[in-house]
Amino acid sequence: MSLDATTSRLTKVGTVTIHPGLEGRTQIVAQGFDGEGCSCRDVAVLACLWAIGELQREVMRTIEQPGGGAIGVD
């Protein structure tokens, strides 16, 4: 197996949704994303990484000060 130096990136951001799923298995759906130099699996992985980064930033802002982040409860 050789390493591939092809750069891949997201070109369109969408929505990542987490569902409880069936039989205790969580289902994650990435919708509306597009990428360059990516397979569909690469787009799914990059979408999840993007979502993790966004969640981490907002959690840190929320911890730093009340109202500091964009996290809400419905």
C-alpha positions in Angstrom: 0.0 0.0 0.0 1.4 3.4 -0.9 0.5 6.8 0.6 -1.6 9.2 -1.5 -0.7 12.8 -1.3 -3.9 14.0 -3.0 -5.5 16.8 -1.0 -9.1 16.4 -0.1 -11.4 19.1 1.3 -15.0 20.0 1.9 -16.4 22.4 -0.6 -19.9 22.6 0.8 -21.0 22.4 4.4 -24.2 20.7 5.3 -25.8 19.1 8.4 -24.7 16.2 10.6 -27.5 14.5 12.5 -27.1 11.8 15.1 -30.0 9.4 15.6 -30.4 6.8 18.3 -30.8 4.1 15.6 -32.0 0.5 16.0 -30.8 -2.1 18.4 -28.7 0.4 20.3 -26.5 1.2 17.2 -26.2 5.0 16.7 -26.8 6.3 13.1 -25.0 9.4 11.9 -26.2 11.1 8.7 -24.2 13.8 6.9 -26.4 15.7 4.4 -25.6 18.5 2.0 -21.8 18.1 2.1 -19.6 18.1 -1.0 -15.9 17.7 -1.4 -13.0 18.0 -3.8 -10.6 15.1 -4.2 -12.9 12.9 -2.1 -14.7 9.7 -2.3 -18.2 9.6 -0.7 -16.6 7.9 2.3 -14.0 10.8 2.5 -16.8 13.3 2.5 -18.6 11.5 5.3 -15.5 11.4 7.4 -14.6 15.0 6.7 -18.2 16.0 7.6 -17.9 14.2 10.9 -14.6 15.8 11.7 -16.0 19.3 10.8 -19.0 18.6 13.2 -16.7 17.5 16.0 -14.6 20.7 15.6 -17.7 22.9 15.7 -19.1 21.1 18.7 -15.7 21.5 20.5 -15.5 25.2 19.8 -19.1 25.9 21.0 -18.6 23.8 24.1 -15.5 25.8 25.0 -17.3 29.1 24.4 -20.2 27.9 26.6 -17.9 26.8 29.4 -15.9 30.1 29.3 -18.9 32.3 30.0 -22.7 32.1 30.2 -24.2 32.8 26.8 -20.8 32.6 25.2 -21.6 29.7 22.9 -24.3 28.9 20.4 -25.7 25.9 22.2 -29.4 25.7 23.0 -31.8 23.2 24.5 -35.2 22.7 23.0 
